[in-house]
Amino acid sequence: MSINASIIAAEYIKQCSRSDPQLKTCLIDALHHLRPYLSVGIPEIELPSVEPFRMDELTLSLTGGTNGYKVQLRELFVRGASNYTVENIKLGSPFEAIVRMPALILDAHYSSSGVLIILPASGNGTFHARFDDVTAVVKGTVSTRVKDGKTYLNVDNLDVVLDVKKVRMGVHKIFNNNRILKSLYTIWINFLSFCSRGNEPVPPREWAGGVKGDGTSAEKEVIHV
């Protein structure tokens, strides 16, 4: 990522001086000033809107081995990323920032393959998730370069670690209403929830999926972590 230094006079850039004794506060204010521009995009630097933020594909390997269970999320849309608050920032190389977001909402096309517990469990459907009270620790390094008489700022690398307080996930019509596979999926995903709570039992009302009162399979699995 490169940013031409000539854009620093733009209205979306709040300038800060290195000699400012309150430089950290100024930088945090500048990042907050940028929020409404990120939500709609900045055409002059070819920055698209981050609402929603779009990813073509995300692949997760949830179990190991030759027939490990894998999940692919395609056409993934993330909403809520521009509603952030920078709680702290540390200058230097690498720089570090702590960013909080009230919620991130994800929607995607879902497909899975591999063995789930004991049975082949390939399927596809739609995926929805809500992550509440998200804290991101962002670390990275930047550099500058001069090209054609213009100075550019480069983000050389970026590392993001997320801490999420509460998760709700749902998958819809993933196993063509195969009740056995859906039951195995429910057991497996609630075992992960059990582990994530430090071995605290998950109340039955918060179990994923399950069976409706009329004895038919629930159409949508939901997990609360």
C-alpha positions in Angstrom: 0.0 0.0 0.0 1.4 3.4 -1.0 0.1 6.9 -0.2 1.4 9.9 -2.1 2.5 12.6 0.4 0.9 15.3 -1.8 -2.6 14.3 -0.5 -1.8 15.4 3.1 -3.7 18.6 2.5 -6.9 16.8 1.7 -9.9 17.3 4.1 -9.8 13.7 5.3 -6.2 14.2 6.6 -5.8 15.8 9.9 -2.1 16.8 10.2 0.1 16.2 13.3 3.5 17.6 14.0 6.3 15.4 15.3 7.2 18.2 17.7 3.8 18.2 19.3 4.1 17.1 22.9 0.6 15.6 22.5 1.5 13.7 19.3 -0.2 10.5 20.3 -3.4 12.2 21.1 -3.3 14.1 17.8 -2.7 10.9 15.8 -5.7 9.2 17.6 -7.9 12.2 16.8 -6.7 12.0 13.2 -7.7 8.4 12.9 -11.1 9.1 14.4 -11.5 12.0 11.9 -10.9 9.5 9.1 -13.9 7.2 10.0 -16.7 8.8 8.0 -14.4 8.9 4.9 -13.6 5.3 5.2 -17.2 4.3 5.5 -18.0 5.8 2.0 -14.6 5.5 0.3 -12.0 8.0 -1.0 -12.1 7.9 -4.8 -9.1 10.2 -5.3 -6.8 7.6 -3.8 -8.9 4.7 -5.2 -9.9 3.6 -1.7 -13.2 1.7 -1.8 -15.8 1.9 1.0 -15.1 -0.4 3.9 -18.9 -0.7 4.5 -19.1 -3.4 3.7 -15.5 -4.7 3.5 -15.4 -7.5 0.9 -13.1 -10.6 0.8 -13.2 -13.0 -2.1 -12.4 -16.0 -0.1 -11.4 -17.2 3.4 -10.4 -20.8 4.1 -10.3 -22.4 7.5 -8.8 -25.8 8.4 -10.6 -26.8 11.5 -9.1 -30.3 11.9 -5.9 -31.8 10.7 -5.1 -34.9 8.7 -5.7 -36.0 5.1 -9.4 -35.8 5.5 -9.4 -32.8 7.8 -12.6 -30.7 8.0 -12.2 -27.5 6.0 -14.6 -24.6 5.7 -14.5 -22.0 2.8 -16.3 -18.7 3.0 -16.7 -17.0 -0.4 -17.9 -13.5 -1.2 -17.4 -12.6 2.5 -18.9 -9.2 3.5 -17.9 -7.6 6.8 -19.9 -4.7 8.2 -19.0 -2.5 11.2 -15.3 -2.0 10.6 -15.5 1.7 10.2 -17.2 2.1 13.6 -13.9 1.9 15.5 -12.3 3.6 18.4 -8.5 3.8 18.8 -7.8 3.2 22.5 -4.0 3.5 22.3 -1.2 3.8 19.8 2.5 3.2 20.2 4.9 4.9 17.7 8.1 3.3 16.5 9.0 0.4 14.3 6.9 -1.6 14.5 4.0 0.6 15.4 1.2 -0.8 17.5 -2.4 0.2 18.0 -5.3 -1.1 20.1 -8.6 -0.7 18.3 -12.1 -1.5 19.6 -15.2 -2.1 17.5 -18.7 -2.6 19.1 -19.6 -5.3 16.5 -18.6 -6.9 13.3 -21.3 -8.6 11.1 -20.2 -11.2 8.6 -22.2 -12.7 5.7 -20.9 -15.2 3.2 -21.5 -18.3 1.0 -20.4 -21.3 3.0 -18.9 -24.7 1.8 -17.3 -27.5 3.8 -15.4 -30.7 3.0 -13.8 -33.5 4.9 -14.7 -35.7 7.8 -16.7 -34.3 10.7 -16.1 -36.5 13.8 -16.7 -39.9 12.0 -18.7 -39.1 8.8 -17.9 -37.3 5.6 -19.6 -34.0 5.9 -19.4 -32.0 2.7 -22.0 -29.3 2.3 -22.7 -25.7 1.3 -25.1 -23.0 2.3 -25.1 -19.5 3.7 -23.2 -18.2 6.7 -24.0 -15.3 9.1 -22.0 -14.2 12.2 -22.0 -11.4 14.6 -18.9 -10.6 16.7 -19.6 -8.3 19.7 -17.1 -6.2 21.6 -14.1 -6.8 19.3 -10.6 -5.6 20.2 -7.9 -5.6 17.5 -4.2 -5.4 18.2 -2.6 -4.0 15.1 1.2 -4.1 14.5 3.1 -3.1 11.5 6.0 -1.3 9.8 6.0 1.6 7.4 8.7 3.1 5.1 8.9 6.0 2.6 10.2 6.1 -0.9 10.6 8.8 -3.6 9.3 8.3 -7.1 9.1 10.9 -9.8 9.8 13.6 -7.3 7.0 12.5 -5.0 7.3 10.9 -1.6 5.2 7.8 -0.9 4.4 6.1 2.4 4.4 2.3 2.2 2.8 0.0 4.7 5.3 -2.8 4.5 3.6 -5.4 6.7 0.5 -5.5 8.9 -0.4 -8.0 11.6 -3.9 -8.0 13.2 -4.9 -10.1 16.2 -8.6 -10.1 17.2 -10.1 -10.7 20.7 -13.9 -11.2 20.6 -16.0 -11.2 23.7 -19.2 -12.7 22.2 -19.9 -14.6 19.0 -23.1 -15.6 17.3 -22.8 -17.8 14.2 -25.4 -19.3 12.0 -25.3 -21.6 9.0 -28.3 -22.3 6.8 -29.2 -25.4 4.8 -25.6 -26.8 4.8 -26.3 -30.6 4.8 -29.5 -30.8 2.8 -31.5 -31.4 6.0 -29.5 -34.6 6.8 -30.4 -34.9 10.5 -27.5 -37.2 11.4 -24.9 -34.8 10.0 -26.6 -31.8 11.5 -26.6 -33.5 14.9 -22.9 -34.3 14.6 -22.2 -30.7 13.6 -24.1 -29.5 16.6 -22.1 -31.7 18.9 -18.8 -30.6 17.4 -19.5 -26.9 17.3 -20.7 -26.9 20.9 -17.6 -28.8 22.0 -15.6 -26.0 20.5 -17.8 -23.6 22.5 -17.2 -25.6 25.6 -13.4 -25.3 25.1 -13.5 -21.6 24.4 -15.3 -21.0 27.7 -12.5 -22.6 29.7 -14.5 -25.9 30.1 -17.5 -24.0 31.4 -20.7 -26.0 30.3 -22.7 -24.3 27.6 -26.4 -23.9 28.6 -28.7 -26.0 26.4 -30.6 -22.8 25.4 -27.3 -21.6 23.8 -26.6 -24.9 21.9 -26.2 -24.7 18.2 -29.0 -26.1 16.1 -30.9 -28.7 18.0 -34.5 -30.0 17.5 -37.6 -27.9 17.4 -40.6 -28.6 19.6 -42.3 -30.5 16.8 -39.4 -33.0 16.5 -38.1 -31.6 13.3 -34.5 -30.4 12.8 -33.9 -26.7 13.4 -33.2 -25.1 10.0 -30.5 -22.8 11.3 -27.6 -23.7 13.7 -26.6 -20.9 16.0 -23.8 -20.8 18.5 -23.2 -18.4 21.4 -19.7 -18.3 22.7 
